[in-house]
Amino acid sequence: MVDLKGQYEKIKSAIDTSIINVVESAAFINGPEVHAFQKDLENYLDVKHVIPCANGTDALQIAMMGLGLEQGDEVITVDFTFAATVEVIALLKLTPVLIDVEADTFNMDIDALKKAITPKTKAIVPVHLFGQCANMEAVLEVAKENNLFVIEDTAQAIGADYTFSDGTTKKAGTMGIVGTTSFFPSKNLGCYGDGGAIFTNDDELAHTIRGMVNHGMYRRYYHDVVGVNSRLDSIQATILRIKLPNLDSYCDARRDAANYYNDAFANHPNITTPVTSDFTTHVFHQYTLQIKNADRNALHQHLLDSNIPNAIYYPVPLHSQKAYQDDRYNEDDFKVTNELIETVISLPMHTEFDKEQLEFITQTILGFLK
Ligand SMILES: *Cc1c(COP(=O)(O)O)cnc(C)c1O
């Protein structure tokens, strides 16, 4: 699905040198490289505060802790996403409220959002799924009307731009009160292990969160709140510092591959290519087709048999997962997600394709669906 080795080869000497420098400095935790990466990312995102942490799941959990959400508070998020989002809501004993997504963009459905709000609702977690932003202007408006926090899960969309109707543009993850991301190796900005970060323009929240990631300490060995231990280590930070200046060109390479796929599959009766909303750029963390009136599962197997990696993201809606089932849910409220899990298929997507690979993938798919 990804070609991390090929990407590494192109930056190998810079990466190798920087890793050796960290090892020689012995500043493995909270060293200067972590602070420098924090500043680099604040500049790139044009956000006041970046708080690095251990992974994207922790980032979501700590963001919710920082906002002071409490047991019983309802947090609305989408049914069609990676489980991390709903997992941390449940872990904190908040009440997850899952809602359906739009059939074309796979992102949060605004009508469903409005319907899900109750007096207990405290926060909304839009997930910028597969690399394009959810309808943030609408989400922020609903949040403002109902006095709710917006936590943007940007694990799949770092680098995407959102344009508001007044023409202003912001980076994904910097529009709500807080945004989170993951640097898992296969993400668009991936390190060589686990990593994550939290973004906010709110000084007070940033201060709260900086203590929370470090055992609730604001002064050494004084623990004011219950925190966690969630750190980005210096080796990962130095790798991310080298990769961040390439993020925009990595996104361009992904878009080029997506354009190749789009052209190859255009107007095919069984294939719906990804739709990008006009208010967002798409950074194609995943390139996901919908296969209709044809056997999606047989295509999945045929591609595997042809040595073409591919994946079903996601095969089970969160509301049907054993861990998250709830009598409150009504199947009629998840029509789109219930259909997507039967039709979606994600193709290889990375920064290092050559024409022959794309040709082989598209020809194999077109040959099978003929
Ligand atoms: C990857 C991902 C996460 C979790 O990130 P980790 O670093 O793996 O903990 C959270 N949300 C979404 C949407 C993701 O894709």
The ligand as an SDF file (V2000), in Angstrom:
LIG
                    3D

 15 15  0  0  0  0  0  0  0  0999 V2000
   -4.1680    6.6370   12.4710 C   0  0  0  0  0  0  0  0  0  0  0  0
   -5.3700    7.2890   13.0280 C   0  0  0  0  0  0  0  0  0  0  0  0
   -5.4900    7.5830   14.3980 C   0  0  0  0  0  0  0  0  0  0  0  0
   -4.5460    7.0800   15.4450 C   0  0  0  0  0  0  0  0  0  0  0  0
   -3.2200    7.3850   15.2780 O   0  0  0  0  0  0  0  0  0  0  0  0
   -2.1050    6.4720   15.9960 P   0  0  0  0  0  0  0  0  0  0  0  0
   -0.8610    7.2890   15.8740 O   0  0  0  0  0  0  0  0  0  0  0  0
   -2.0360    5.1870   15.2580 O   0  0  0  0  0  0  0  0  0  0  0  0
   -2.5030    6.2950   17.4240 O   0  0  0  0  0  0  0  0  0  0  0  0
   -6.5990    8.3000   14.8160 C   0  0  0  0  0  0  0  0  0  0  0  0
   -7.5570    8.6810   13.9590 N   0  0  0  0  0  0  0  0  0  0  0  0
   -7.4940    8.3860   12.6500 C   0  0  0  0  0  0  0  0  0  0  0  0
   -8.5940    8.8470   11.7540 C   0  0  0  0  0  0  0  0  0  0  0  0
   -6.4160    7.6700   12.1390 C   0  0  0  0  0  0  0  0  0  0  0  0
   -6.3660    7.3780   10.8380 O   0  0  0  0  0  0  0  0  0  0  0  0
  1  2  1  0
  2  3  1  0
  2 14  2  0
  3  4  1  0
  3 10  2  0
  4  5  1  0
  5  6  1  0
  6  7  2  0
  6  8  1  0
  6  9  1  0
 10 11  1  0
 11 12  2  0
 12 13  1  0
 12 14  1  0
 14 15  1  0
M  END
$$$$
